[in-house]
Amino acid sequence: MSDATGRYEMPAGVRLVGAGATHVGGVREHNEDSFSVTHHVCVVADGMGGHRAGEVASQLVTQLLVDHVAAHEIDIADLPPLVSRLNDAVNRKGIENGTQGMGTTAVGVVVVANGDTPSAVVFNVGDSRCYRLSGNAMDQLTRDHSHVQELVEAGRITADEAITHPLRNVITRSLGCDASVEADFHVLPAEDCRLLLCSDGLSGEVDDARLADILGQHPDPATAAATLVAAALEGRAPDNVTALVVDVGHGRPVDAVLAAADRGVVTEEIDVDEINAP
């Protein structure tokens, strides 16, 4: 159903309370990562293409996705064609700007209609990741679409060797680099959990054990996200770093959830240096 503004209102049952932080890192001149947070969709995109083309691609994908979810009822069956439309949009923008071949990864969670009840669905294209923390256990929900991941699965290198492999930044899927692309989708169980959506500038610098510790230590998503980015900046941080922490809630009163979400939503860049200030 839509409200008076024409924006779609998702039925009660699942709400996202999220906040994100991003930083250019210690080496790059521009931040080509983008993220967006709403009550019904949260997404991180890691752009590529140089000369700010990656920044254009990542911002385009995050904005188009948020606008589409706000204006339309999204069924779970609509997600694959929606990803295709995002891919087409990046391709068109590249042609318009003379930057063909620019692209972006994307990882996100969307609340969609799924039969009689809404579900939270995680999707990814590329090597930006989603981790899920439930209780004291954290697992990586997404599979990297990367050259080194294929080598690991073929038994040619170990997961530890993939971390420092010279081709670790070569991805095999992205939005905008090919005429068509497929995303992976994961329907979350109907239980409360915490998600971490991040670019490889975080997952490549901070090990999973520390990611889990930080996610568990900071109840506030904004503090958790900024602390995660600060952890990546303790090292060389050769890439842009983005962390988006999302609490997925089920079955709570809608007014209470939205009030919490209004406190938790962060859509601008955070100065993570403030986290370490005395």
N, C-alpha and C positions, 0 to 999 in steps of 0.2 A: 504494500500500500504506500501511497505518497502523501506527504503533508501539503499545506497550502503553497509551499514554495516549489513543489514539484520534486523535492528530494525524497528518495525512497527511505522508508522507515522499516528497519529489520524487526521482525517479531521478537518479543522478549525471549531470553533463554541463553544467549551467549553474548558476552561483551568483552572487549579488549581494552586493557588499561596499560598504556605504554609510554615510554620516553626514550629518547635517543641522544647520543653524543657523537660528534665527528671531529676529526682533526686531520690537517694536511699531512702530518707525519714529519719525520726528520730530514727527508731528502727531497721530496717532490716540491715543485713550485706552485702547483695548483691542486685543489681538492676536487677530484672527479667522482667522488662518492656522493650519493644523495639518499635521503630517507624521508618518509612521511608516516605520520601516525594519526589515525582516527579511531573511533570506537568500533569500526567494522572492518578496517583494513590497515595493516602495518607492513611496510616494505622497505628494503634496503637495495640499492642498485650501485654497482661499481663500474663506472664508465671506462672506456678505452678508446684510443684513437689519436691522442695527442692534440696539441694546439687547441685545447679546450673542447674538442669534439666529444670526448668522453663525458665531460661535464654536461654538455647539451643532451646527450643520449640518456644519461642517468636521470637528469631532471625531467626530461620528457616522459619517461616511463613511469616515474613515481607520481607525477601530476596527472597523467592520463588515467592511471589506475584508480587513484583516489576519486577523481571526478566521475568516472564510470560507476564505481561502486555507490557513490552518493546519489546518483541519478537513476539507477536501475535496480530492479529486483534481480539478484544473481542466483541462479540455480547451480548446483554442483556440476551439471552437464555443460554449463556455459563457460567453465574455466578454460578448457583447451582452446576454443575459438577466441576467447578474450586474449590469451597469450599470443595467438597468431596475429590479432589486430595490433597488439603492442609492437610486435616484430615488424609488421608492415609500416607502422608509424615511424619507427626509427629509420627504416630503409628510405622512406619518402623524405624525411628530414635530411638525411645524408645527401640525397640527390639534390635537394633544394639548396643546400649549403655548400655543395661541392666537396663534401667530406665522406664520400662513399667508403664503406668499410668501418665507419665508426660503430661502436656497439656498447653494450652494457650487460652485465650479469643482473640477475634479480632474484631475491628471495623474500618471501612474504607470507603472511597469514591473512586469510579472508574469511569473514563470516558469510555463509551461503545457505540458501534453502536446500534441505536434504530430506525429501519426503515430508513427513509431518512436523519435523523439528529442524531448527538451524544447526549447522555444524561449523566448526573452525577447520579450515583446510590450509595446510602449508604447501607452497609451491616453490620450485627453484629452477633456474636456468643458469649454468655456469658454476663457479666455485665459491660463491657467497653461500654461507651456511646457516642452517637453523639447528640449534641445540634445544633439547627439552629437559627441563628440570622438574621432576615429580617426586615429592618427598626428599630423600637424600640422594637419589639416583639421577644422573644426567647422561643422556645419550644423544648422539648426533643423528638427527632425523634425515637429513639430506645426504645425497651422494654427490661428491664433486664431479662435475663434467670437465675433466681435465686429463691431460696426457699422462701425468704421473699416476692418477687414480687408475687408469687403464693398465699401466705397468704393474701396479700393486695387485690388481685383480688377476692379471696374467701370471703372477708369481715371479716376475722378473726383478722386482725390487721390493724391499720391505716398506712398511708405513713410515718407519723412522728415516729410511733413506729418501723417501719422497719429500721430507721436510726441507732437505738441502739440495735436492736434485737440480741441475742447471736448467731443466725444462719445466720446473714446478709452476711457472706462471703461464704456461700454454694451456688455454682452455679449449674444449671441443664443442661447446654450445654457448651461444650468447644471443641476445636480442639485437638484430640489426646487421649482423655480419653475413647472414645467409638469407635466401629467399623464404625458407621455412625453418621452423624450429619446434621441438617438442620439450615441454616442461615435465618435471616429475611432480606428482601430487601425493599428499599424505593426509588422510582424514584423521583428525585428533579424536581420541576417545572422549566421551562426555564426562570429563572430570577436570577439576581445576588444575592448572599447571603454570609454569613460567617458561617462556621461550626466550632464547637469545637469537636474534637475527644479526648477522655481521658480515662485513667484507673480509677478504683474506688478509688484509692488513692487520686485523686482530687475531684471527685464528692461526695465522702463520707466525705470530710473535709470542703468543701466550698459550701455554699448554692447557689441555683440557681440564686437568686437576685444578689449576688455578682459576680457570673460568668458572668451574662449578663452585669453588670456595667463595668467589666474589658474588656470584648470583645468589648463593645461600645466605651470605652475611648481611646483605643490604635489602631490606624489605621494600624500600622506595625505588621504583624503576629508574628514576632520574639519577639518583645517587649511584645505583648499580651500574648504569650505562657509563657515566662519567668515570667511575673507578676502573672499569674495564679498559676504557681508552687510555687512561693514565698508566695502566699497567703495560700496555703496548709501547708507550712512549718512554718507558724506562730503558729500553734498548735502542737500537739504531733507528727503528721504525722507518724502513725504506719505502713503505707504501702508505697511501691514505688509510686512515683507521676509522671505522664506523661500528658502533654497537647500538642496537635497539633492543631494549628489554621489554617484554610484553607479558603481562599477567592475563591469562585466559580464565574468565569466570563463567560459571554455569549456575543457573537456577536462583540467582539472587534478585531481589526487587530491582526493577529497572531504574527507579529514581536514585537508589543508593549507588548502583553501579555507575551511572552517568555522573553523579557527583564526584565519585572517586576518580573517574576518568578525566573529568575536567581539571582535577588537581594534577593528574599524572601526565597528560599529553604535553609533549615538547616537540616543537617543529623547527626550531632554529638551532644553529650550531652552538655548542656549549664550550666555554673556555675551561677545559679540563685542568688547566694550571691552577684554577681556584680550588680544586679538590685538595691539592698539595700545599696550599698556602697555610702559614702558621696561624 
